[in-house]
Amino acid sequence: MDIAVAIVLLVLVAFVIIVLVRSVRIVPQARAGVVERLGKYQRTLNPGLTILIPFVDRLLPLLDLREQVVSFPPQPVITEDNLVVSIDTVVYFQVTDARAATYEIANYIQAVEQLTTTTLRNVVGGLNLEEALTSRDQINGQLRGVLDEATGRWGIRVSRVELKAIDPPHSIQDSMEKQMRAERDRRAAILTAEGTKQSAILTAEGQRQSSILKAEGDAKAAILRADGEAQAIQKVFDAIHKGNPDQKLLAYQYLQTLPKIAEGSANKLWIIPSEVGEALKGIGNALGGSKDGQFNDGLFGPGSDAAAEPAPARPATPATAPAASPATAAATGSAAAADAGQAGFPGQPEA
C-alpha cells in the first residue's frame, strides 16, 4: 500500500508541475504571442506574465515586433533598352499586427521578397540603364509605396527599401569605363587649353603693360634729362656772361676745345677752321713775351707771308688727319680764337 500511495503522490506532483508550466507564460519585451483556445483565435499576448488554461489554450510561436532588415539575393532585371542588370535589394519592415501576420499570410518574409522582386522588375523595366543607375531614390520611393500598400493587410509596415547594388553586364561596364575615360580626357584637354589661353592672355597683357610703363619711364627720364641739360647749359651761359671773360680766356678755351675733335679711333675726317691761325696770333699778342714779328717768325718761320700780314678769311676746308696730334689741333684752334677775339664777339668764336 505504501508503495502505491507514493506512486500516486508522485504522479499528482508531476501533473501539478506540468499544469503550472503550461499555465504560466512570460512574454518578453518587443514580442507578441497569439493564443488559440480549442483551435480558435482567443487573444494576443502582450509583454509580461500571462496565465493560460492548460490543455485548452495554446500559445503560438512569439513574433518579433522590432524592425527587421532582410537582404535579398541579386535579381536579374531587364531595363527598357533590353539590358540585363543584377540588382540587390534590402527591405526594412516591422510587424505591427501579430494576428494579421499569423493568419493573413503563411510566410510574410518570403512574401515580401517575392513582392519586392516583381515590383522591382516593373519599376526598372520602364527605365533605361542610365536612368536606373542615377534614379535610385525614385526607385526606392516607388518600391516602398507598392510594398507598404500590399503588406498593410498582412500586419506588416515596410519602412524603407534600398537598392544595395546595380550591376550591369561586364561588356557594358567596359564600355561605360571607356566612355567615362574619354569624357575625362576631353574635359582635361579643354581645361588645359583654357589654361594655356588664359596664360597667353595674361602674359601678353603683362608684356603690354610692361612696355607701356617702360616707355613712360623712358619718356619721363628723357624729359628730366633734357631739363637737366637745359638747366646746366643755362647756368653755364649765365656764369659766362656774369664773369665777362676777356679775349685771352676765350682764345685759350677755344684752343683747349680743338683737341677733342681728334679724339676717338673712328674719326677719319674733321674740319680745321680758317680762324685757327688768327687765334694763335691773338694768344701770342696776349702773352706779351715777344713782339708780333718775333712770335710770328718763331711760329711760321722767317720770311713767312703769314707773319708779315694777317691771313685773309677763307672758308673752312676739309682735311684728312688720321694721325693729327693734339699740338697741331691746339695751334690751329689758337688762330681761330684770336680771329674771333678781334672780331669782337664776347661769348663765342665765329663759326
C-alpha positions in Angstrom: 0.0 0.0 0.0 2.7 2.5 0.9 4.4 2.0 -2.5 1.1 2.6 -4.4 0.4 5.7 -2.4 3.9 7.0 -3.1 3.5 6.4 -6.8 0.1 8.2 -6.9 1.6 11.1 -5.0 4.5 11.4 -7.4 2.1 11.3 -10.4 0.0 14.1 -8.8 3.1 16.2 -8.2 4.3 15.8 -11.7 0.8 16.7 -13.0 0.7 19.8 -10.9 4.1 20.8 -12.2 3.1 20.3 -15.8 -0.1 22.3 -15.3 1.8 25.1 -13.7 4.4 25.2 -16.5 1.7 25.2 -19.2 -0.4 27.8 -17.4 2.2 30.4 -16.6 3.9 32.1 -19.5 6.2 35.2 -19.6 6.2 37.2 -22.9 9.5 39.2 -23.3 9.6 42.9 -24.4 9.1 43.7 -28.1 7.5 40.3 -28.6 3.9 39.3 -29.2 2.1 35.9 -28.9 -1.2 34.6 -30.3 -3.3 32.4 -28.1 -5.7 29.8 -29.5 -8.4 28.2 -27.4 -9.5 24.9 -28.8 -8.0 25.8 -32.2 -9.6 29.2 -32.4 -8.0 32.6 -32.0 -8.5 33.8 -28.5 -6.3 36.8 -27.9 -2.9 38.4 -28.5 -0.5 38.3 -25.6 1.5 41.5 -24.7 4.8 41.5 -22.9 4.6 40.4 -19.3 3.2 37.5 -17.2 0.2 35.6 -18.6 -1.9 32.7 -17.2 -3.3 30.2 -19.7 -5.7 27.3 -19.3 -3.8 24.1 -19.5 -4.7 21.7 -22.3 -7.3 24.3 -23.6 -5.2 27.3 -24.6 -2.3 27.0 -27.0 0.4 29.7 -27.4 1.7 30.1 -30.9 5.4 31.0 -31.5 6.2 34.5 -30.5 6.6 37.2 -33.1 9.3 39.9 -33.1 7.9 43.4 -33.1 11.2 45.1 -33.8 12.1 46.5 -37.2 13.8 43.8 -39.2 16.3 44.0 -42.1 16.2 41.4 -44.8 18.7 41.4 -47.7 17.5 39.5 -50.7 19.8 37.9 -53.3 20.6 39.6 -56.6 17.7 39.6 -59.1 18.1 39.8 -62.8 16.1 42.7 -64.2 15.7 43.8 -67.9 15.8 47.5 -68.5 13.9 49.5 -71.2 16.9 49.3 -73.5 17.0 45.5 -73.2 20.0 45.2 -70.9 20.0 42.7 -68.1 21.2 44.1 -64.8 21.6 42.4 -61.5 20.0 44.3 -58.5 20.4 43.6 -54.8 17.7 45.0 -52.5 17.4 45.5 -48.8 14.0 45.8 -47.2 13.3 47.3 -43.7 9.9 46.2 -42.3 8.2 45.8 -38.9 5.3 43.6 -37.7 2.5 45.8 -36.4 -0.3 43.3 -36.1 0.6 39.8 -34.7 -2.8 38.4 -35.5 -2.7 39.5 -39.2 0.9 38.4 -39.6 -0.2 35.0 -38.3 -3.5 34.4 -40.1 -3.3 36.6 -43.2 -0.1 35.2 -44.7 1.7 32.0 -44.3 5.3 33.2 -44.6 5.5 37.0 -44.6 9.2 37.2 -45.2 9.0 35.1 -48.4 6.0 37.1 -49.5 7.9 40.4 -49.0 10.8 39.0 -51.1 8.7 37.9 -54.0 6.7 41.1 -54.0 9.9 43.2 -53.9 11.2 41.2 -56.9 8.1 41.6 -59.1 7.7 45.3 -58.2 11.4 46.0 -58.9 11.1 44.5 -62.3 8.1 46.6 -63.1 9.7 49.8 -62.0 13.2 49.2 -63.5 11.6 47.9 -66.7 10.4 51.3 -67.6 13.8 52.9 -67.2 16.9 52.7 -69.4 20.3 51.8 -67.9 21.4 55.4 -67.3 18.2 56.3 -65.6 18.3 53.1 -63.5 21.8 54.0 -62.3 21.0 57.6 -61.5 17.4 57.3 -60.1 17.9 55.2 -57.0 15.8 57.5 -54.8 12.9 57.4 -57.3 13.1 53.5 -57.5 13.3 53.3 -53.7 10.2 55.5 -53.3 8.1 53.6 -55.8 9.1 50.2 -54.2 8.3 51.4 -50.8 4.9 52.7 -51.8 3.8 49.5 -53.6 5.2 47.2 -50.8 3.6 49.3 -48.0 0.2 49.2 -49.7 0.4 45.5 -50.4 1.7 44.4 -46.9 -0.6 46.6 -44.9 -3.3 43.9 -44.7 -0.6 41.4 -43.6 0.1 43.4 -40.4 3.5 44.5 -41.8 4.7 48.0 -42.3 7.6 48.5 -44.9 9.6 51.5 -43.7 12.4 51.6 -46.3 13.6 49.8 -49.5 17.2 50.3 -50.6 19.0 49.2 -53.7 22.3 47.8 -52.5 23.9 47.3 -55.9 23.1 47.6 -59.6 25.5 45.6 -61.6 25.3 45.9 -65.4 27.0 43.2 -67.7 30.7 43.2 -67.9 30.7 44.3 -71.5 28.5 47.3 -70.6 30.8 48.1 -67.7 33.8 48.1 -70.1 32.0 50.4 -72.5 31.0 52.7 -69.7 34.6 52.9 -68.4 35.8 53.8 -71.9 33.2 56.4 -72.2 34.0 57.9 -68.9 37.7 57.8 -69.6 37.1 59.6 -73.0 34.9 62.2 -71.3 37.6 62.8 -68.6 40.3 63.2 -71.3 38.1 65.6 -73.2 37.5 67.7 -70.1 41.2 67.6 -69.2 42.1 68.8 -72.8 39.5 71.6 -72.6 40.8 72.7 -69.2 44.4 72.6 -70.4 43.5 74.6 -73.5 41.7 77.2 -71.4 44.6 77.4 -69.0 47.1 77.9 -71.9 44.8 80.5 -73.4 44.5 82.4 -70.1 48.2 82.1 -69.5 49.0 83.6 -73.0 46.5 86.4 -72.5 47.9 87.3 -69.1 51.5 87.1 -70.5 50.6 89.4 -73.4 48.8 91.8 -71.1 51.8 91.8 -68.7 54.2 92.5 -71.6 51.9 95.3 -72.9 51.7 96.9 -69.5 55.5 96.5 -69.1 56.2 98.1 -72.4 53.8 101.0 -71.7 55.4 101.5 -68.3 58.9 101.3 -69.7 58.0 103.7 -72.5 56.5 106.1 -70.0 59.6 105.7 -67.8 61.9 106.4 -70.7 59.9 109.4 -71.8 60.0 110.9 -68.3 63.7 110.1 -68.0 64.4 111.8 -71.3 62.3 114.8 -70.3 64.1 115.0 -66.9 67.5 114.6 -68.7 66.7 117.3 -71.2 65.5 119.6 -68.4 68.7 118.9 -66.5 70.9 119.6 -69.6 68.9 122.7 -70.4 69.4 124.0 -66.8 73.1 123.1 -66.9 73.5 125.0 -70.2 71.6 127.9 -68.8 73.7 128.0 -65.7 76.9 127.8 -67.8 75.6 130.5 -70.1 74.7 132.8 -67.1 78.0 132.1 -65.4 80.0 133.1 -68.6 78.1 136.3 -69.0 78.3 137.2 -65.4 82.1 136.5 -65.4 82.6 138.8 -68.5 85.6 136.8 -69.9 88.2 138.7 -72.0 89.6 137.8 -75.4 92.6 135.9 -73.9 90.4 133.5 -71.9 88.1 132.9 -74.9 91.1 132.1 -77.2 92.6 129.8 -74.6 89.3 127.9 -74.2 88.9 127.7 -77.9 92.3 126.0 -78.2 91.5 123.6 -75.4 88.4 122.5 -77.2 90.0 121.7 -80.5 91.9 118.6 -79.4 88.6 116.9 -78.6 87.8 116.8 -82.3 90.6 114.3 -82.9 89.5 112.0 -80.0 88.3 108.5 -80.9 89.6 106.0 -83.4 86.6 106.4 -85.7 87.4 110.0 -86.5 88.8 109.8 -90.1 87.8 113.3 -91.3 87.5 116.6 -89.4 87.5 120.3 -90.4 90.1 122.8 -89.4 88.6 126.3 -89.1 90.2 129.1 -91.0 90.5 131.2 -87.9 93.0 128.9 -86.2 96.0 131.0 -87.2 94.3 134.2 -86.1 93.6 132.5 -82.7 97.3 131.6 -82.3 98.3 135.1 -83.2 95.9 136.5 -80.6 97.3 134.3 -77.9 100.8 135.4 -78.8 99.9 139.1 -78.6 98.1 138.5 -75.3 101.1 136.8 -73.7 103.4 139.8 -74.5 106.5 137.8 -74.2 107.7 138.9 -77.7 106.8 141.3 -80.4 104.4 140.3 -83.2 107.2 139.8 -85.7 109.2 137.6 -83.4 106.3 135.5 -82.4 105.2 135.0 -86.0 108.8 134.2 -87.1 109.1 131.6 -84.4 105.7 130.1 -85.2 105.6 130.3 -89.0 109.3 130.6 -89.8 111.4 133.5 -91.0 110.2 135.2 -94.2 106.7 133.7 -93.9 103.9 135.5 -95.5 101.6 134.6 -92.7 103.9 136.5 -90.3 104.1 139.6 -92.4 100.4 140.2 -92.9 97.2 138.8 -91.5 95.8 135.8 -93.2 92.7 136.6 -95.2 89.5 134.9 -94.1 88.7 131.8 -96.1 86.0 129.1 -95.8 86.7 126.0 -93.8 88.2 123.2 -95.9 88.0 119.5 -95.1 91.3 117.8 -94.4 92.1 114.2 -93.7 94.0 113.8 -90.5 94.3 110.3 -89.4 97.4 111.0 -87.2 96.8 114.6 -86.1 98.4 115.4 -82.8 96.8 117.5 -80.1 99.6 120.1 -80.5 98.6 120.7 -84.1 94.9 120.9 -83.2 95.8 123.4 -80.4 97.9 125.6 -82.7 95.1 125.7 -85.3 92.5 126.5 -82.6 94.6 129.4 -81.3 94.4 131.2 -84.6 90.7 130.8 -84.7 90.3 132.0 -81.2 92.4 135.1 -81.9 90.4 135.9 -85.0 87.2 135.5 -83.1 88.6 137.9 -80.4 89.5 140.5 -83.0 86.0 140.3 -84.5 84.6 141.4 -81.1 82.3 138.5 -80.1 82.1 138.4 -76.3 80.7 134.9 -75.9 82.0 132.5 -78.6 84.1 132.5 -81.8 82.5 133.0 -85.2 81.6 129.8 -86.9 
